[in-house]
Amino acid sequence: MDRLIFTATTALNEYRLDRQSLTHELANVSTTGFKKSFEVANRSVRVEGDGFDSRFLPRAFTMNRVDLTNGPRTLTGRSLDIAMDNQTVLGVQSNNGDLAFTRRGDFQVGPDGLLRTGEGHLVLNEDRDPITLPVGSVTYDIGADGTLSFMDPSAPELGSTSITRLFLRDASETPLSRREDGLFTPSEGGPDFENGTGVASVTVGVLEGSNVSTVHTLVKFIDHMRSFEMQTKVIKEMKDNDARGEALMRLS
């Protein structure tokens, strides 16, 4: 009886990681450019040792790998909104100064002219330097290859002036992991990596949404909750059986 309770308790503890991952995904359903990354699989593992030859316990195996599957796109028409195509990622500067990558393309220009993502991370150019744009009554444009340019509406005869190019990488051949701050980094080596065989490009005037499927995640979450209830019921039944057995022992 104690073995059954121990097995059920272990199952409850191992399923905790999966529920945390599902909760995190549901919380980011509406986050721009969010990508699923934390995968959990539960397997039955044989426990070695005296008295445990026939016992198998559930164990959670985790993998932190960013899923770059495209999410739904929303047309904004804004010149500083971009969606990264295919397996393209954008280089940014994290809060501690490290090079990291993201799929978030909702850019903002601060009063200091620095270009930042919606989360406040500095956007980098090909030289890994923060991008500074001219401020004032100017219009910006981003090319499909990430080239940034601006034009002064008061002097249209000057045309468009190219400034720099976004730090883009094709990650089709490089596994990425999620950092604690939500940014991406190569699973091995790094912090930079070589372009894959694909072409790193962006689409302007569009924002990419989260690639989390709300329906799929909710169904999986409900399934886990039912499993939790079942394991709890097993523990309660074993407790009741133990109480009944103790009562029979007193009667005898």
ZATIMAR-187260 format. One record per residue (C-alpha): residue in three letters; y, x, z. Coordinates in steps of 0.02 Angstrom, whole numbers, plus 50000, padded with zeros to 5 digits. Each point is the difference from the previous one (the first is absolute). Last residue first. Layout:
REM residues N
ALAYXZ/...
//
This chain:
REM residues 252
SER495574950550805/LEU501584989950009/ARG501095015650015/MET499185007849846/LEU500294984049901/ALA501865000750043/GLU500115018249942/GLY499184995249835/ARG501264985949977/ALA501475011950032/ASP499285012949878/ASN499784986649869/ASP501814994550025/LYS500615018049979/MET498935002049845/GLU500744984149928/LYS501775006250036/ILE499675016749913/VAL499274991149849/LYS501494988249994/THR501205014649997/GLN499045007649854/MET500114983449907/GLU501864998050036/PHE500355017449932/SER498984996249844/ARG501024984249976/MET501605010150018/HIS499365012549873/ASP499654986449873/ILE501734992750029/PHE500785017049965/LYS498985001849840/VAL500604983149941/LEU501805004650046/THR499885016649907/HIS499314992049842/VAL501314986250000/THR501465011750033/SER499485012649869/VAL500865016350048/ASN500755009249850/SER501744998650075/GLY501434996549882/GLU500695010349858/LEU501854998649961/VAL500734998649825/GLY501665004449921/VAL499345016449933/THR498175003749960/VAL499405017350049/SER499005014349924/ALA498775013750045/VAL498835002049851/GLY498155001150037/THR498915015549996/GLY500435004650178/ASN501575008850057/GLU499775014550120/PHE500214998150187/ASP501325001950134/PRO499764999950190/GLY498685005049966/GLY498235005250031/GLU498764985950021/SER500334981550029/PRO501645001649905/THR501444991550094/PHE500634982150003/LEU501364992050107/GLY499644987150136/ASP500775010150143/GLU498285004550069/ARG499525007149831/ARG498954990649873/SER498765010049898/LEU500035004149814/PRO498555004449886/THR500605010149848/GLU499354996449825/SER501044984649956/ALA501425006250110/ASP501315001649862/ARG501545007950080/LEU501844995749993/PHE501475009750074/LEU501434990049924/ARG501055008349867/THR501785006450007/ILE501794995649954/SER500094993849819/THR501724993849946/SER500164983749904/GLY501444997649879/LEU501695008450011/GLU500774986449893/PRO499534987450134/ALA501385006850113/SER500394986350127/PRO498174994950003/ASP499545017550063/MET498195003449951/PHE498545007050099/SER498355008649967/LEU498325002350086/THR498475005549900/GLY498414992750075/ASP498935000649842/ALA500314981549964/GLY501875003250015/ILE501084995650150/ASP501794993749978/TYR501474999450117/THR501684991649985/VAL501605007250071/SER501404992050102/GLY499875012050146/VAL498675012350048/PRO499295014849903/LEU498155002550036/THR499175012550116/ILE498125002649985/PRO499135009350141/ASP499245016449938/ARG498165001849955/ASP500475009149837/GLU499354985349898/ASN501144988250096/LEU499744992750172/VAL500354982750075/LEU500535000650182/HIS499044987950110/GLY500974985150069/GLU498624986949994/GLY500814991549849/THR499955016849911/ARG501465012050005/LEU501235007749878/LEU501365010450081/GLY501774996049944/ASP500765002650173/PRO500444981550011/GLY498154996449971/VAL499164995949835/GLN498514988350017/PHE498345000349910/ASP498634986750003/GLY498605010449923/ARG498635001050131/ARG498445008249933/THR500115014750119/PHE499735018750012/ALA500295013650129/LEU500935016550013/ASP500395004250180/GLY501744999250077/ASN499524991650164/ASN500664983149942/SER499005001349840/GLN500755006549838/VAL499464990649846/GLY498895003049848/LEU499574984649898/VAL498244994649951/THR499274995449830/GLN498234993349991/ASN500354986049872/ASP501884997349986/MET501245002150142/ALA501164985150025/ILE501865003250001/ASP501554991950075/LEU501615009849979/SER500574991149841/ARG499744982650075/GLY499224987449881/THR498924993550144/LEU498354996049914/THR498594999050126/ARG498365009249975/PRO498314996150078/GLY499065014950072/ASN499255014449904/THR498445008450067/LEU500515016250083/ASP498734998550142/VAL500475013650124/ARG498525008550083/ASN499725000650187/MET498134997350019/THR499154992750154/PHE498204998550057/ALA499684987150136/ARG498345000950093/PRO498834985750038/LEU498515004050114/PHE498165001349958/ARG498685000550136/SER498165002049963/ASP499745017650065/PHE501254997950143/GLY498905002750152/ASP500135018749994/GLY501335006049878/GLU500714996549827/VAL501134985349959/ARG499744993749823/VAL501614995849911/SER500384983149923/ARG501525001049888/ASN501764993150006/ALA501255004549864/VAL501875001950026/GLU501305003849866/PHE501785005150045/SER501095001949845/LYS500754983949935/LYS501625002849908/PHE501744993550039/GLY501255001249856/THR501224987350074/THR499354992550163/SER499574981449984/VAL498145001350045/ASN500405013650127/ALA499534991050162/LEU498414993649918/GLU499485017849959/HIS500295006150178/THR499014985450071/LEU498565003949882/SER499995018350054/GLN500044995350185/ARG498574987849973/ASP498975013649917/LEU500325012150142/ARG499514987150132/TYR498344996549914/GLU499285015450086/ASN500454993850175/LEU499264982749976/ALA498425007749927/THR499835011650149/THR500144985050117/ALA498614991049905/THR498865015350008/PHE500345002450187/ILE499644981650034/LEU498375001249904/ARG499515015950092/ASP500394992150168/MET498814985949957/
//
